[in-house]
Amino acid sequence: MNAIKADDELKLWLIVTGMHLSLEFGLTIGAIEDDGFTVDERVEMLLSSDTPEAIAKSMGLGTIGFGQLFGRKRPDVLVVLGDRFEMHAAAVAALPFKIPVAHLHGGEITEGAIDDALRHSMTKLSHLHFVATEEYARRLIQMGEEPWRVTVCGALSLDNIRSMRLLTRDELEHKIGVCLEKPPLMVTFHPVTLEYERTEWQIDELLHALQSFNLPVVFSMPNADTSGRIISEKLRSFVSARPTACLVESLGTQAYFSLMSVAAAMVGNSSSGILEAPSFELPVVNIGNRQQGRTRAGNVIDVDYDSASIVAGIQKAIDSKFRSTLRGRPNPFGSGQAAAMIVRSLKEVELGSRLLTKKFHNA
């Protein structure tokens, strides 16, 4: 977005939706505005519930909301990132308006989440693809996407790592309210949406495992997914009994990366352990199936959901011998040059029938 703003030939039109508009998830639209962006439109879509029915209804409300918005004003290109149901609603609504869609982070696989199906569906709804690795580019072409539509640019988040000033330890302690004299464990556990019936057991096993370690623990909130509130309630109860643990609704990019730079290890099932953590040479204990299928660097230790497996994974992650094996390894998701490549492609692409009319490419 910063690169688009800085370019004389492009105009940024920013639509904010989903968790960014929810007080329950930190009302992070404020953080977007604090970063200097003008929010041009808001699409309310998130119901205050985490049942499968509520998620399905939120998807429908999102499609309606984006449809109403595009009825009033249409972008020349709609840029969407990732695999969330909010992004899927935007891409579906764009289809009848003949709005070309540029999709970031397609071609990836997350076998344990409904995000996997949403991401591949968005690929077929999209006209330009900006992917993180050559492997993901090949997968899109296997899905019938024409090669000229696919650009390998790396992960956008790595651009921030390359350019952002990290907070000092004192600044970070002040922001999150926990002493970081000992390197902390960063913990993020999202609902595994294809296994949501087992959420309570999964989070109980994780919290039981964390009790084995005398380290500060910084939790971030789970996503607005099915059974996410079970996780939130368990985390609040855990933190309330432990002065060296805290739960942060939204760290923001700067504090999140700053925490990664000082953490002993990351634990949970967040994609950031796969994408960004290698750039910090940060060991990651990746739990369960949510990220199954994604490319991994050598920093990732895959474990099962039971507490014994998690304890063994954390013990390995915080061992200095394991961390020493990560020094100097490149991040497989790029070197932080994605934004310039994406902006250049958006400027150069010819709008019209060739872009909108997709042909199936037989790989």
C-alpha positions as CSV (number, residue, x, y, z in Angstrom):
1,M,0.0,0.0,0.0
2,N,2.9,2.4,0.7
3,A,4.4,1.6,-2.7
4,I,1.1,2.3,-4.4
5,K,0.7,5.6,-2.5
6,A,4.2,6.6,-3.5
7,D,3.6,5.9,-7.2
8,D,2.3,8.8,-9.4
9,E,0.5,6.4,-11.8
10,L,-1.5,4.5,-9.2
11,K,-4.2,5.6,-6.7
12,L,-4.8,3.6,-3.5
13,W,-8.5,3.0,-2.6
14,L,-8.6,1.2,0.7
15,I,-11.4,-1.0,1.8
16,V,-11.4,-2.3,5.4
17,T,-13.5,-5.2,6.7
18,G,-13.7,-8.2,9.0
19,M,-11.7,-8.3,12.2
20,H,-10.3,-4.8,11.6
21,L,-13.8,-3.4,12.4
22,S,-14.4,-5.5,15.5
23,L,-13.8,-4.3,19.1
24,E,-13.4,-7.9,20.1
25,F,-10.3,-8.2,17.9
26,G,-8.7,-4.9,18.9
27,L,-10.5,-2.5,16.4
28,T,-7.3,-2.5,14.4
29,I,-8.7,-0.1,11.8
30,G,-7.1,2.5,14.2
31,A,-3.7,1.0,13.6
32,I,-4.2,1.2,9.9
33,E,-5.1,4.9,10.2
34,D,-2.2,5.5,12.6
35,D,0.1,4.1,9.9
36,G,-1.0,7.1,7.7
37,F,-3.6,5.4,5.5
38,T,-7.0,6.9,4.6
39,V,-9.7,4.3,4.9
40,D,-12.0,5.0,1.9
41,E,-14.6,2.3,2.6
42,R,-15.7,0.0,5.4
43,V,-17.6,-3.3,4.8
44,E,-19.2,-4.6,8.0
45,M,-19.6,-8.4,7.8
46,L,-18.5,-10.1,11.0
47,L,-21.2,-11.6,13.2
48,S,-20.4,-11.7,17.0
49,S,-20.3,-15.5,17.1
50,D,-17.9,-18.2,16.1
51,T,-20.2,-21.1,15.1
52,P,-20.1,-22.6,11.6
53,E,-23.5,-20.9,10.9
54,A,-22.1,-17.5,12.0
55,I,-19.0,-17.9,9.8
56,A,-21.2,-18.9,6.8
57,K,-23.5,-15.9,7.4
58,S,-20.6,-13.6,7.7
59,M,-19.4,-14.8,4.3
60,G,-22.8,-14.0,2.9
61,L,-22.9,-10.6,4.5
62,G,-19.5,-9.8,3.2
63,T,-20.5,-10.7,-0.4
64,I,-23.6,-8.5,-0.1
65,G,-21.6,-5.6,1.4
66,F,-18.9,-5.7,-1.3
67,G,-21.6,-6.1,-3.9
68,Q,-23.3,-2.9,-2.7
69,L,-20.0,-1.1,-2.6
70,F,-19.0,-2.1,-6.1
71,G,-22.5,-1.0,-7.3
72,R,-21.5,2.5,-6.2
73,K,-17.9,2.5,-7.1
74,R,-15.6,0.1,-8.8
75,P,-11.8,-0.2,-8.7
76,D,-9.8,-0.8,-11.8
77,V,-8.2,-3.7,-10.0
78,L,-9.1,-5.4,-6.7
79,V,-6.1,-6.5,-4.8
80,V,-6.7,-9.3,-2.2
81,L,-4.2,-11.1,0.0
82,G,-4.3,-14.6,1.4
83,D,-7.0,-17.1,2.2
84,R,-9.5,-15.6,4.7
85,F,-13.2,-15.8,4.1
86,E,-13.4,-12.0,4.1
87,M,-11.1,-11.8,1.1
88,H,-13.1,-14.6,-0.6
89,A,-16.3,-12.5,-0.2
90,A,-14.7,-9.5,-1.9
91,A,-13.4,-11.7,-4.8
92,V,-16.8,-13.3,-5.3
93,A,-18.6,-9.9,-5.3
94,A,-16.2,-8.6,-7.9
95,L,-17.0,-11.3,-10.4
96,P,-20.3,-10.0,-11.9
97,F,-18.9,-6.5,-12.0
98,K,-16.0,-7.7,-14.3
99,I,-13.5,-6.3,-11.8
100,P,-10.1,-7.9,-12.4
101,V,-8.7,-9.4,-9.2
102,A,-5.0,-9.5,-8.2
103,H,-4.4,-12.3,-5.6
104,L,-1.4,-12.4,-3.3
105,H,-0.1,-15.7,-1.8
106,G,-2.0,-18.1,-4.0
107,G,-0.8,-21.7,-4.7
108,E,0.0,-22.5,-1.0
109,I,-1.5,-25.4,0.9
110,T,-2.9,-25.5,4.5
111,E,-4.5,-28.9,4.8
112,G,-6.0,-28.4,8.2
113,A,-8.1,-25.3,7.5
114,I,-11.0,-24.2,5.3
115,D,-8.6,-21.5,4.2
116,D,-7.1,-24.1,1.8
117,A,-10.3,-24.3,-0.2
118,L,-10.9,-20.6,-0.1
119,R,-7.4,-19.8,-1.4
120,H,-7.7,-22.2,-4.4
121,S,-11.2,-20.8,-5.1
122,M,-9.8,-17.3,-5.1
123,T,-7.1,-18.4,-7.6
124,K,-9.9,-19.3,-10.1
125,L,-11.6,-16.0,-9.3
126,S,-8.4,-14.0,-9.9
127,H,-6.7,-12.7,-13.0
128,L,-3.2,-11.9,-11.7
129,H,-1.3,-13.9,-9.2
130,F,1.6,-12.8,-7.0
131,V,3.1,-15.9,-5.3
132,A,5.8,-16.4,-2.7
133,T,7.8,-19.3,-4.3
134,E,8.5,-21.1,-7.6
135,E,6.7,-24.1,-6.2
136,Y,3.5,-22.2,-5.6
137,A,3.8,-20.7,-9.1
138,R,4.0,-24.2,-10.6
139,R,0.9,-25.3,-8.6
140,L,-1.1,-22.4,-10.0
141,I,-0.1,-23.4,-13.5
142,Q,-1.1,-27.0,-12.7
143,M,-4.5,-25.6,-11.8
144,G,-4.8,-24.2,-15.3
145,E,-3.7,-20.6,-14.8
146,E,-1.8,-19.1,-17.7
147,P,1.9,-18.6,-16.9
148,W,1.9,-14.9,-18.0
149,R,-0.6,-14.2,-15.2
150,V,1.8,-15.5,-12.5
151,T,4.6,-13.5,-10.9
152,V,7.0,-15.0,-8.2
153,C,7.7,-12.1,-5.9
154,G,8.2,-13.6,-2.5
155,A,6.2,-12.8,0.7
156,L,5.2,-9.2,1.1
157,S,5.7,-9.3,4.9
158,L,9.5,-9.7,4.4
159,D,9.5,-6.2,2.9
160,N,8.6,-4.9,6.3
161,I,11.3,-6.9,8.0
162,R,13.9,-5.3,5.7
163,S,12.8,-1.7,6.2
164,M,11.1,-1.5,9.6
165,R,12.8,-0.2,12.8
166,L,12.4,-2.7,15.6
167,L,11.5,-1.6,19.1
168,T,14.1,-1.8,21.8
169,R,13.6,-4.3,24.6
170,D,12.5,-1.5,27.0
171,E,10.0,-0.2,24.4
172,L,8.7,-3.7,23.9
173,E,8.3,-4.4,27.6
174,H,6.4,-1.1,28.0
175,K,4.1,-1.9,25.2
176,I,3.1,-5.5,26.3
177,G,3.5,-5.1,30.1
178,V,5.8,-8.1,30.7
179,C,9.4,-8.3,31.8
180,L,11.5,-9.8,29.0
181,E,14.7,-10.3,31.0
182,K,14.4,-13.9,29.8
183,P,13.6,-14.4,26.2
184,P,9.9,-15.2,25.9
185,L,7.9,-17.8,24.1
186,M,5.6,-16.3,21.5
187,V,2.4,-18.3,21.3
188,T,-0.3,-18.0,18.7
189,F,-2.9,-20.8,18.3
190,H,-5.7,-20.4,15.8
191,P,-8.7,-22.8,15.4
192,V,-8.0,-25.7,13.1
193,T,-11.2,-25.1,11.1
194,L,-11.4,-28.7,9.7
195,E,-11.0,-30.0,13.3
196,Y,-13.0,-27.4,15.2
197,E,-14.8,-30.1,17.3
198,R,-11.4,-30.8,19.0
199,T,-10.4,-27.2,19.7
200,E,-10.9,-27.4,23.5
201,W,-8.7,-30.4,23.8
202,Q,-6.0,-29.0,21.5
203,I,-5.7,-25.7,23.5
204,D,-5.8,-27.5,26.8
205,E,-2.8,-29.7,25.7
206,L,-0.9,-26.6,24.6
207,L,-1.4,-24.8,27.9
208,H,-0.5,-27.8,29.9
209,A,2.7,-28.1,27.9
210,L,3.6,-24.4,28.6
211,Q,3.5,-25.0,32.3
212,S,6.7,-27.0,32.0
213,F,8.8,-24.0,31.1
214,N,9.9,-21.1,33.4
215,L,9.8,-18.5,30.6
216,P,7.7,-15.4,29.9
217,V,4.8,-16.2,27.5
218,V,3.3,-13.7,25.2
219,F,0.0,-14.8,23.6
220,S,-1.7,-13.2,20.6
221,M,-5.4,-13.6,20.0
222,P,-6.8,-16.3,17.7
223,N,-8.5,-15.4,14.4
224,A,-12.3,-15.0,14.0
225,D,-12.8,-18.6,13.0
226,T,-15.0,-21.4,14.2
227,S,-14.5,-22.1,17.9
228,G,-12.1,-19.2,18.3
229,R,-13.8,-18.0,21.5
230,I,-12.9,-21.3,23.2
231,I,-9.3,-20.5,22.7
232,S,-9.7,-16.9,23.8
233,E,-11.4,-17.9,27.1
234,K,-8.7,-20.5,27.9
235,L,-5.9,-18.0,27.2
236,R,-7.5,-15.4,29.5
237,S,-7.8,-17.9,32.3
238,F,-4.2,-19.0,31.9
239,V,-2.8,-15.5,31.8
240,S,-4.9,-14.3,34.8
241,A,-3.0,-16.9,37.1
242,R,0.5,-16.1,35.7
243,P,2.2,-12.8,36.1
244,T,4.9,-13.7,33.6
245,A,2.3,-14.3,30.8
246,C,0.2,-11.8,28.9
247,L,-2.4,-11.8,26.2
248,V,-2.3,-9.1,23.5
249,E,-5.3,-8.4,21.3
250,S,-3.2,-6.9,18.5
251,L,0.6,-6.3,18.7
252,G,0.8,-4.5,15.3
253,T,3.5,-5.3,12.8
254,Q,6.4,-3.4,14.5
255,A,5.9,-4.9,17.9
256,Y,5.2,-8.3,16.5
257,F,8.5,-8.4,14.5
258,S,10.3,-6.8,17.5
259,L,9.1,-9.7,19.7
260,M,10.2,-12.2,17.1
261,S,13.7,-10.7,17.2
262,V,14.0,-11.4,21.0
263,A,11.9,-14.5,21.5
264,A,13.3,-17.9,22.6
265,A,10.9,-19.6,20.2
266,M,7.5,-19.3,18.6
267,V,4.9,-21.9,19.4
268,G,1.5,-22.6,17.9
269,N,0.1,-22.8,14.3
270,S,0.4,-19.3,12.8
271,S,1.6,-18.8,9.3
272,S,4.1,-16.2,10.6
273,G,6.1,-19.1,11.9
274,I,6.4,-20.4,8.4
275,L,6.8,-17.1,6.5
276,E,8.6,-14.5,8.7
277,A,10.3,-16.5,11.5
278,P,13.1,-17.8,9.2
279,S,14.3,-14.2,8.6
280,F,14.8,-13.9,12.4
281,E,16.5,-17.3,12.7
282,L,13.7,-18.0,15.1
283,P,12.9,-21.6,16.1
284,V,9.2,-22.5,15.6
285,V,7.2,-25.3,17.2
286,N,4.4,-25.8,14.7
287,I,1.5,-27.7,16.2
288,G,-0.8,-30.0,14.2
289,N,-2.3,-29.8,10.8
290,R,-3.2,-26.1,10.2
291,Q,-0.1,-25.3,8.2
292,Q,0.4,-28.8,6.8
293,G,1.5,-28.7,3.2
294,R,3.3,-25.3,3.3
295,T,7.0,-25.0,2.3
296,R,9.2,-25.0,5.5
297,A,12.6,-23.7,6.3
298,G,14.9,-25.5,8.8
299,N,13.6,-23.5,11.7
300,V,10.3,-25.3,11.9
301,I,9.8,-28.3,14.3
302,D,6.5,-30.0,13.5
303,V,4.7,-31.7,16.5
304,D,1.4,-33.3,17.2
305,Y,-1.3,-31.8,19.5
306,D,-0.6,-33.8,22.7
307,S,1.3,-32.0,25.5
308,A,4.2,-34.4,25.5
309,S,5.0,-33.8,21.9
310,I,4.7,-30.0,22.4
311,V,7.0,-30.1,25.4
312,A,9.6,-32.1,23.4
313,G,9.3,-29.6,20.5
314,I,9.9,-26.6,22.8
315,Q,12.8,-28.3,24.5
316,K,14.4,-28.8,21.1
317,A,13.6,-25.2,20.0
318,I,15.1,-23.5,23.0
319,D,18.3,-25.6,22.8
320,S,21.2,-23.3,21.7
321,K,22.5,-26.1,19.6
322,F,19.4,-26.1,17.4
323,R,19.3,-22.4,17.1
324,S,22.9,-22.4,16.0
325,T,22.0,-24.5,13.0
326,L,19.7,-21.7,11.7
327,R,22.4,-19.0,11.4
328,G,22.8,-17.7,7.9
329,R,20.1,-19.8,6.3
330,P,18.1,-17.9,3.6
331,N,14.3,-17.5,3.9
332,P,12.7,-19.5,1.2
333,F,10.0,-16.9,0.8
334,G,12.2,-14.2,-0.6
335,S,14.4,-11.3,0.4
336,G,11.9,-8.4,0.8
337,Q,11.5,-7.1,-2.7
338,A,7.9,-8.0,-3.3
339,A,6.1,-4.7,-3.2
340,A,8.2,-3.2,-6.0
341,M,7.5,-6.2,-8.2
342,I,3.8,-6.1,-7.5
343,V,3.4,-2.4,-8.2
344,R,5.4,-2.6,-11.4
345,S,3.1,-5.4,-12.7
346,L,0.0,-3.5,-11.7
347,K,1.2,-0.5,-13.6
348,E,2.2,-2.5,-16.7
349,V,-0.8,-4.8,-17.1
350,E,-3.3,-3.9,-19.8
351,L,-6.8,-3.6,-18.5
352,G,-9.4,-5.1,-20.9
353,S,-10.7,-8.3,-22.4
354,R,-7.3,-10.2,-22.4
355,L,-7.0,-9.8,-18.7
356,L,-10.6,-10.6,-17.9
357,T,-11.0,-13.6,-20.3
358,K,-9.3,-16.5,-18.7
359,K,-8.1,-19.5,-20.7
360,F,-7.4,-22.8,-19.2
361,H,-3.7,-23.6,-19.6
362,N,-2.9,-27.3,-19.9
363,A,0.4,-27.7,-18.1
